[in-house]
Amino acid sequence: MVIQKGDFIKLNYTGKFEDGKVFDTTDEELAKKEEIFNPRGLYGGDVIIVGAGHTIEGLDEDLEGKEVGYSGTVAISPEKAFGPSNPKLVETISITKLKDRNVYPGLAVEVEGRRGIVSRVIGRRVTVDFNSPLAGRTVTYEYTIEKVLENDIEKIQGLLALYTGIRDLEVEIEDGVAKIYTPTGLTFNQRWLMAKNRVASELFKFAGLKEVQFIEKVTAESEAQEAAESEVKAEAETEAESEPEIKAEPETEESSEPEA
């Protein structure tokens, strides 16, 4: 089966810099070996929609026309990877603006809410590069197209995992209406609040749905788990001399419909 724009596919990949250093991967063991493992990350492959901008442009383009099961490598220039380095984001500032005065090239710093890397130190002046560490880099991706998803529920669950980091969320579909049951933990998740409308729009466009309902689901089991997690969080915050804030919300239902 030839991969086309709009296909929901399961993709395994490893991203490397020109020197061979791995910066991203769906392989959990490799992530641990390369010391980039994220305990909150999902490994084993991502579900993406080809052509929807779920991955960098160069990789997205390379997927089209390939067959299911294809394994290959593609080198991607900065323009179609993470963008060129912007010289305007390289600034020279006074060392007094840094919390740590023991600075050196390569040190990660934060200045007025912006994160950067020290590139040069001359006396009391410090040059900081506020570009993304990935900007201006040619990268290589080794990838395998595992499969094309045909089942609508699997498509929705895969897309939700991409945006929420949670696999196998409960989904029901009937007459073009999808009901997506979300745990209370997502209620105040800023990333999810910003992503919900995009998820709905992509499901209208690529899955042919006419309505998407996001339903907050509360169960005794989930409340007990949330209480346990809140207790652990509260203990950690107490140790950090900050007071925990516990919020509770009733079950709610939201509905999105495609624009006419």
Protein Blocks (a to p, Z undefined) as FASTA:
>chain_A
ZZdehiacddddddddfkopafbdfbfklmmmnopacfkbcehiaaddehklpacfklmm
mmgopaehiacdddddfklmnopadfklpccddfklpmblcgcehiacdeehiacddfbd
ehjaccddfbdfkgopacddddddfbacfblklmmmmmmmmmnopghiacddeehiacdd
ddfklmmmmklmmmmmmmmmmmmmmnopabdcddddddfklmmmmmmmmmmmmmmmmmno
pacdddddddddddddddZZ
